[in-house]
Amino acid sequence: MKQFLPAIVKITVIIIALFISIILILIGYEKWESYKYEVAQQEKTESDNKLAANYSSIKYWPSKGPFLSIGMSKIRFKSKFRNGKLYYALLFEAGKNRKAKQPTSFEIYLVDKDGFKVSNTQIPSTSMIRTVDDNGNFAGYEFDSTVDIDINDYASVADWNISWGDY
């Protein structure tokens, strides 16, 4: 009996030590995983910031047109990226058929080098600003806005397109 009690105490101490060791290992593993995640997030943020710096100046995209059915000779598009947002502006230049019916909305498509849609946004015609020339004659419309976009998506944009209709 004298040897039984010390043996039980030794086994209990060993079990408690193993249990504490397992807990410490699990806590260490969780801290390690958390550290790796924070480092990966920091690296992604730094990479995104470097990429964003490349797209912070205005990009003038090739004009589209003519669009005779809506009375526009040309549509110009410019954009830039800042703080997770795409800032963009459109200039609709009126053609000779200035009395053409204006659609109720337009949709801008940003596409990658293979023509796949990266992003799109709808523009109600009521949000567009009517412009006039020096003589006060109708010259077209202007529109500018922002839309949330990931920097990597914006970096993949190779072209833009526009559609319209009575949506």
N, C-alpha and C positions, 0 to 999 in steps of 0.2 A: 504494500500500500504506500510506503514511503517513496518508492520510485515511481509509482503511478501518477501521483499528483505533480511532481516536477516534469514528468514527460508530457502531461496534458498542458501545463503552462508553456513549455517549450513549443509544442505544436500550435497552441493558440497564438503565441508571439510570432511564430513563422507565418501563420495564416494572415494575421493582422499586417505584418510587414509586406507580404505579397499583395494584399489588398491595397495598401497604401502605395506600393510601387506601381501597381496597375493604374490607380487613379492618377498618380503623377505622370505616368507615361501618356495617358489619355489627355490630360490637361496640356502637356507639352506638345502633343500631336495637334491639338486644336489650336494652340497658339502658333505653331509652325504653319498650319494651313491658313490661318488668319493673316499671318505675316506675308505668305506667298500671294494671297489674294490682294492685299494692300499694295504690294510691290507691283503686281500685274496691273492693277487699276492706275497706279501712278505712272507706269510706263505707257499705258494706253492714253492717259491724259496728256502726257508730254508729247507723244506721237501725234495725237489729234491737234494739239496746239501748234506744233510745227507745220502740220498739213494746213491748218486754218490760216496760218500766216501767208501761205502761198496763194490763198483765195480771197484775201481781204481787200484786194483792189478790184475795181469795177471791170467786169468782162463784158465787152460788146460783142454780142452774138451776130452771126450773119442775118440780114434782113430777110423776111419772107414776103412774097407777093408777086404779082398783083392779085387782089381778091375782088374781082369785078362784081360778083354777086352781092357783096356788102358795100361796094363803093369805095374800097380802100386800095390805093396803089401800092402801099408798102406797110409792113408792120415791123417795127424795130423792137428789139428786146435787149435789156442789159441786166446784169445781176452781180451780186457779190455775197460773200458769206461772212457772218459775224455772230458770235455768241450763240451758236446752234440754230441760227435762222438764215434763211435765204431772203435777201432783200432784192426785189426785182422791180423793174419799170418797163412799161410798154408804151410805145408811141404809134398810134394808128394814123397814117397819113392819107388824107382823102384823095381819091382819084377824080376823074372827070365826071363820073356818075355820082354826084354828091347827094342825090335824092334816093339812093338805094336804101332798102329797108334794113335797119339795124337789128341784128339778132338780139334776143333777150339775154343771152349769156355767151361767154367764150370759155374755152378750157385750154390751158397751157399744159403741154406735156414736155417733160425733160426726159431725154432718152440717152442710153449709153452708146458706145461705139458700134454695137451690134443692132441698135434700133429698139432695144427693149426699154420699156417705161421704167424710169427711176422714181419719178414723182409727177404728180399732176395737181392742178388747182383750178377751181372754177371761179370765173369772174362775172358777176352780174353786170349787165350793161348800165344799170342805174348807178353803179359805183364809178363809172368812167367820167372824166372831166372833158367837156367839149372845149376844143381849142379853135381859135380864129387866127387868120393871117393879119398882116399890117393894115389891110383895108376893111377888116371886120367880117370877112367872109369865112364861112366854115372851113377849117383846115384839117380837122380830124378829132382824135380823142387821145387822152393820156390816162394812164392808170399806174399806180405803184402800190406795193403792199409787201408784207413779209409772210413767210410760212416756215414752220419748223422743219428742219431737215438735218440729218446726220452728216457730218463733214465727209465721211467716206462715200456716202451717196452723192453728195455734191461733187466730190472729186471725180466720180465716175461719169458725170454728165458730159456728153460729147456734142449734143445738138438739142434743139428745141423744135416744137411744132405747135400749131394752134388749130382748134376746131371751134365751131359755133353752131348754135341752133336754138330752138325754142324749148329748152329743157324744163 
